[in-house]
Amino acid sequence: MPPGVVCDRCNNYIAREVEKPLLDSPYFKEQRFNMSVPSKRNKIPRISGIHLQSRTRIELMKQRDEDGIGIGAAGGEDESRWIQAVIGQKSGTLIIPIASPPNDYDISRFIAKVGLESLASRLIKVEGGLDELVDKPELDELRSYVRIGTPGRVWPYSCRSIYSPNCLFTDEQGETFEVLHEYDILVTDSSEFYIVIALFGVEYVLNLGGREIEGYYQWLRNHNDRSPLYVDKNAQL
């Protein structure tokens, strides 16, 4: 969105307190490493592990636009011990822990933030659209949740895998491509609005109008569990 849609104070807060905890979590660093997704500084996150034989903490590294994975001793480790162990042995073992997903609170606030931004992006070219969005009382609780938060009380959301992170899709010209992220807004027959996001093949869904998710599960039952991202659900709107 262009500058001015979100005030600087809110934008800085959300970047620091909502986006950063999620994107800096070991889980999303691991996903970004696997898919070679760089940061704003054009650096791919590193992931950590252990070289079992030398008991050295190591890091796996990737360079933008380069093939292969580099491995080196982590900061503060005895690099010479690591090098000697690698040179002196024909084989060795690297242990790379699999990161767990972030906590529900961080995920749901991030999804809610994307939901509000997606509404704004659709109304930005409509005269008076943003004013109506800001004045909408039905969104007051969600706005407060994103901007202030309710520690210990998570806004419920749905989470499920809908395709593998490295799944290849084919366009109309027959070209294959990967999808890192995608989103849409689902409007149910009960006039509930849900933000639907897929990040690295994992679908997250949150009700923009209240702390209820059952309407989405009912929608899934009525559509053979197909993701709203791949069903023409809003053709009548």
LINTAGI-V68305 format. One record per pair of residues at least 4 apart in sequence whose ideal C-beta (glycine too) atoms are under 8 Angstrom apart, sorted by the first residue. I is the first residue (numbers start at 1). J is the second residue. D is the distance in whole Angstrom. If there is no record, write none. Layout:
BEGIN
I/J/D, I/J/D
END
This chain:
BEGIN
1/5/4, 1/6/7, 1/117/7, 1/120/6, 1/121/6, 1/124/7, 2/124/8, 5/120/6, 5/124/7, 5/130/7, 6/10/5, 6/11/5, 6/14/8, 6/117/8, 7/11/7, 8/12/6, 9/13/6, 10/14/6, 10/147/6, 11/15/6, 12/16/6, 13/17/6, 13/18/8, 13/147/7, 14/18/5, 14/19/6, 14/113/6, 14/146/7, 14/147/7, 15/19/5, 15/20/6, 16/20/6, 17/21/7, 17/149/8, 18/22/7, 18/106/8, 18/109/5, 18/110/6, 18/113/5, 18/146/7, 19/23/6, 19/110/7, 19/113/7, 20/24/5, 21/25/7, 21/102/7, 21/106/5, 22/28/6, 22/102/6, 22/106/5, 22/107/7, 22/110/5, 23/28/5, 23/29/8, 23/32/8, 24/28/8, 24/29/7, 25/29/7, 25/99/7, 25/102/4, 25/106/7, 26/30/6, 26/47/8, 26/99/4, 26/100/8, 27/31/7, 27/99/4, 27/100/6, 27/101/5, 27/102/6, 28/32/6, 28/102/7, 28/199/8, 29/33/6, 29/45/4, 29/46/8, 29/47/6, 29/99/7, 30/34/6, 30/47/5, 30/98/8, 30/99/5, 31/35/6, 31/37/8, 31/165/7, 31/199/8, 31/200/5, 32/36/8, 32/37/4, 32/38/8, 32/44/7, 32/45/5, 33/44/6, 33/45/5, 33/46/7, 33/47/5, 33/60/7, 33/62/7, 34/165/7, 34/166/8, 35/165/6, 35/166/7, 35/178/7, 35/180/6, 35/200/7, 36/44/6, 36/62/6, 36/64/7, 37/44/7, 37/180/6, 38/42/5, 38/43/6, 38/44/5, 38/64/6, 39/43/5, 39/44/8, 39/45/7, 42/64/6, 43/64/8, 44/61/8, 44/62/4, 44/63/7, 44/64/6, 46/59/5, 46/60/6, 46/61/5, 47/59/7, 47/60/5, 47/96/7, 48/57/6, 48/58/7, 48/59/6, 48/60/8, 48/74/6, 48/96/8, 48/97/8, 49/57/8, 49/58/5, 49/59/8, 49/60/7, 49/94/5, 49/95/6, 49/96/4, 49/97/7, 50/55/7, 50/56/7, 50/57/6, 50/58/7, 50/94/7, 50/95/5, 51/55/7, 51/56/5, 51/57/8, 51/58/5, 51/82/6, 51/85/7, 51/86/8, 51/92/6, 51/93/7, 51/94/6, 52/92/7, 52/93/4, 52/94/7, 52/95/6, 53/85/5, 53/89/6, 53/92/5, 53/93/7, 54/81/5, 54/82/5, 54/84/8, 54/85/4, 54/86/8, 54/92/8, 56/73/6, 56/74/8, 56/77/5, 56/78/7, 56/81/6, 56/82/4, 56/85/7, 57/73/7, 57/74/4, 57/76/8, 57/77/5, 58/71/6, 58/72/7, 58/73/6, 58/74/6, 58/77/8, 58/82/7, 58/94/7, 59/71/7, 59/72/6, 59/73/8, 59/74/5, 60/69/5, 60/70/7, 60/71/6, 60/96/7, 61/69/7, 61/70/4, 61/71/7, 61/72/7, 62/66/7, 62/68/8, 62/69/6, 62/70/7, 63/70/7, 71/94/7, 72/79/7, 72/82/8, 73/77/4, 73/78/7, 73/79/4, 73/82/4, 73/83/8, 77/81/8, 77/82/7, 78/82/7, 79/83/6, 80/84/6, 81/85/6, 82/86/6, 83/87/6, 84/88/6, 85/89/6, 85/92/7, 86/92/7, 101/107/7, 101/159/8, 102/106/5, 102/107/6, 103/107/7, 104/108/6, 104/154/5, 104/157/8, 105/109/6, 105/149/8, 105/151/7, 105/154/5, 106/110/6, 107/111/6, 107/157/7, 107/159/7, 107/204/7, 108/112/6, 108/154/5, 108/155/5, 108/156/7, 108/157/5, 108/206/6, 109/113/6, 109/145/7, 109/146/6, 109/149/6, 109/155/7, 110/114/7, 111/115/6, 111/157/6, 111/195/6, 111/197/6, 111/204/5, 111/205/8, 111/206/5, 112/116/7, 112/142/6, 112/145/6, 112/146/5, 112/155/6, 112/195/8, 112/206/6, 112/208/8, 113/117/6, 113/146/5, 114/118/6, 114/183/6, 114/195/6, 114/197/6, 115/119/7, 115/142/7, 115/185/8, 115/195/3, 115/206/6, 115/208/5, 116/120/6, 116/139/7, 116/142/7, 116/143/7, 116/146/6, 116/208/8, 117/121/6, 118/122/7, 118/183/6, 118/185/6, 118/195/6, 119/123/6, 119/133/6, 119/139/8, 119/185/7, 119/193/8, 119/208/7, 120/124/6, 120/130/6, 120/133/6, 122/126/8, 122/129/8, 122/185/8, 123/129/3, 123/130/6, 123/132/7, 123/133/5, 124/129/7, 124/130/6, 125/129/7, 128/132/6, 129/133/6, 130/134/6, 131/135/6, 132/136/6, 133/139/7, 136/140/8, 138/209/5, 139/143/6, 139/208/7, 139/209/7, 140/144/6, 141/145/6, 141/210/7, 141/211/8, 142/146/7, 142/155/7, 142/208/6, 142/209/8, 143/147/6, 144/148/5, 144/150/8, 145/149/6, 145/150/6, 145/155/6, 150/155/8, 155/206/6, 155/211/6, 156/206/8, 156/207/8, 156/211/6, 156/212/7, 156/213/5, 157/204/6, 157/205/6, 157/206/4, 157/213/7, 158/203/7, 158/204/7, 158/205/4, 158/206/8, 158/213/6, 158/216/6, 158/217/7, 159/202/7, 159/203/7, 159/204/6, 159/205/8, 160/202/7, 160/203/5, 161/201/6, 161/202/5, 161/203/7, 162/198/6, 162/201/6, 162/202/7, 162/203/5, 162/227/5, 162/229/8, 163/167/4, 163/179/8, 163/201/5, 164/201/5, 165/200/4, 165/201/5, 166/178/6, 167/178/7, 167/179/7, 167/201/6, 168/176/5, 168/177/7, 168/178/6, 169/176/7, 169/177/6, 169/178/7, 169/179/6, 170/174/6, 170/175/7, 170/176/5, 170/177/8, 171/175/5, 171/176/8, 171/177/7, 179/198/7, 179/201/8, 180/199/8, 180/200/7, 181/197/7, 181/198/6, 181/199/5, 181/200/8, 182/197/8, 182/198/5, 182/229/6, 183/195/7, 183/196/6, 183/197/5, 183/198/7, 183/229/8, 184/196/5, 184/228/6, 184/229/6, 185/193/6, 185/194/7, 185/195/6, 185/196/7, 185/208/8, 185/234/8, 186/193/7, 186/194/4, 186/195/8, 186/196/5, 186/205/7, 186/216/7, 186/219/7, 186/228/4, 186/233/6, 186/234/8, 187/191/7, 187/192/7, 187/193/6, 187/194/8, 187/233/7, 187/234/6, 187/237/6, 188/192/5, 188/194/7, 188/215/5, 188/216/8, 188/218/8, 188/219/5, 190/215/6, 192/207/6, 192/209/6, 192/212/8, 192/215/5, 192/216/8, 193/207/7, 193/208/5, 193/209/6, 194/205/5, 194/206/7, 194/207/6, 194/208/7, 194/215/8, 194/216/5, 194/228/7, 195/205/7, 195/206/5, 195/208/6, 196/203/7, 196/204/8, 196/205/5, 196/227/7, 196/228/5, 196/229/6, 197/203/7, 197/204/5, 197/205/8, 198/202/7, 198/203/5, 198/204/8, 198/227/7, 198/229/6, 199/204/7, 203/227/6, 203/229/7, 205/213/7, 205/216/5, 205/228/8, 206/213/8, 207/211/7, 207/212/5, 207/213/6, 207/215/7, 207/216/7, 213/217/7, 214/218/6, 215/219/6, 216/220/7, 217/221/7, 218/222/6, 219/223/6, 219/228/7, 219/233/8, 220/225/5, 220/226/8, 221/225/8, 223/228/8, 223/231/6, 223/233/8, 226/230/6, 226/231/5, 227/231/7, 228/233/5
END
